Amino acid sequence: MVLSLFESATQRRRDDDELKTMHRKYGAEIVSVLEARTQDTSLSDRDRKHWNRLLRKARSRFAD
């Protein structure tokens, strides 16, 4: 992923840990859960951007 070139190692590690935790909890539904969170207007823009970043990573990592 090209955008990962611009993120810090700390951010990448945190995202990886969070995705692993979410994958254990939601399994194959992780992408659907993240999509719902990115579209949840009750969340702040900052939170939706966070979930969108994780969604991009989940799609590339857990693609069928």
Secondary structure, 3 states (H helix, E strand, C coil): CHHHHHCCHHHHHHHHHHHHHHHHHHHHHHHHHHHHHHCCCCCCHHHHHHHHHHHHHHHHHCCC
